[in-house]
Amino acid sequence: MVLSEFMIIVLLIFLVLAAFSIFFFEDLLYVLIIFGGYSTVMSLVWQQFNSPDLAITEAAVGIGTTVLLITVVTKVGRRPK
């Protein structure tokens, strides 16, 4: 039980750090990689909360959104002008 609570705390700390780290990068591809990691960790959090349906939905939507946004960034450009 204690290990599960510790893992949830570590995952939530990672989520907060990922959310704040987006502000420090100017390269949009790096931001999208962080967003993909955020989505993956969020699906792990849902799994730890015993919500597998939300975990699967978060993983699927996160992967789809990340792939779509990476495609847009490669067409538009990695750095804002």
N, C-alpha and C positions, 0 to 999 in steps of 0.2 A: 504494500500500500504506500509506503513512504517513497519507494522508487518511482512509482507512477506520479505522485505529486511533485517530486523533484523534476521529473521529465517534463511535466506540463509547465512548470515554472521556467525551465530552461528554454522551452519552445516559445513561450510567451515573451521572454526577454529577447530572443532572436527576432521575433516579429516586430517588436518595438525598434530594435536596432536597424532592421531592414527598412522599416518605414522612414526612419530619420536619415538613413544613409542615402536615400534617393535625392535628397536636397544637395548633396555634396558632389554629385557627378554631373558633368555637362554632356557626356557622351550618352546618347539615347539608347544605344545598344547595351551599355552597362546597366542602365536603369531597368531595361526590360529583363535582363538576366536576374537582377535582384527581385523584380516582380515575379518571375517564375519561381525563384526560391521561396519567396513569401507565400505564394500559392501552394507550393509543395508542403511547406511547414504548416500552413493553415489546415491542409487536409490531414496531416498527422495529428494536429490538435483535435480536430473533429473525431478522429479515430480514437484518441485517448479518452474523449468524453462519451465513448460508446455510441456514436452516431455514424455508422458506416454509410448510410445513404447520403448524408451531407458530405462525408469525406470523399466518396466517389464523385459526387456532383462537383465539388470544389476542384478536385484533380482534373476532371474532364474540362470544365469551363476554364480553369487556369491554363491548361496546356493549349486549348484552342485559342484563347485570347492572346497568349504569348506568341504563338506561331503567327497569328494574323498580324500582330503589332510588329514583330520582327520583319515580316514581309513589307509592311508599310515603311518601316525605318530604312530598309535597304533601298527602297525606291525613292524616298524623299531625301535622305541624308542623315548621317549620324549626329551631326552637330547643328544646333540651331543657329540661325544667322542673325 
